[in-house]
Amino acid sequence: MSQEVIPVLVAFHTARWIKVALRSYHRHFPHDRVVVVDNNPRPGEPGWEPACDTERDWLRSCSDVTLLSNDGPDKRHGAGIDVALDHCRTIGAEIMLHFEPDCLVTGSDWYEELWRPLNGGAWMAGNHCKLYGPIHPTPSMWRIDRVAGSFVDRPRGADADHPRFAELFDLARLLDHVRVEAPQLESWWRENWDTGQHNWFHAAAAGRAALAKTTGDFHHYWRGSMLPEHPALTNDPRVVELNA
């Protein structure tokens, strides 16, 4: 594989969404192979349902997809990204592009905006910043030789003692939000990085994390995995067409 930038997705209970992400991406980047990590459980494993096999079989049928299996017990999103990252390193890729199955691509400007800061020395770039500081990993590009560690959510540990922590991460604002939206999770959010946030912080603390311009041709529906059907699947004709 000679691609310099390797696009990656993690499949996990996303049979209805992943066609939208892959088909729309390939409309604008027809020569790219997309690495998809199969995080779905298999028959007999907790959480398995027939749609898991439907998604897996469809991905196997795609000639422009490299399908990898996450065979470990950890099926968190970050663990799937780690599988993709290891693959990128193995094939000698320089940049990993991460996005999620619940996304619609309608152009290529967003890609160029992510690439520009990496070409200028950034270690990572994304186009959505959380109100409390971190750059979200969808969509994001990462210079592979500068990724700090695992993408799995994890305790902040020594990162919380970094001299730039309070400047870059507004813990009080995060906890105010959590107390309203998910108070039962306050203790977890108080102590832990979410998916990819440790790697973002490593880059940001070094002054190498870039917030890219939002261009309007990348649409993230924010539905995640195993969530109820979203109106976008029936109300947006672009999504309906791509999901057929």
Secondary structure, DSSP 8 states (H G I E B T S, - for coil): ---SEEEEEEESS-HHHHHHHHHHHHHH-TT--EEEEE----TTSTT--HHHHHHHHHHHT-TTEEEEE--SS--SHHHHHHHHHHHHHHTT-SEEEE--SSEEE--SHHHHHHHHHHHTT-SEEES-B-TTS-B-STTEEEEGGG--S--S-EE-GGGGGSTTHHHH--HHHHHHHHHHH-GGGHHHHHHEE-TTHHHHHHHHHTT-EEE----SSEEE----SS----THHHH-HHHHHHH-
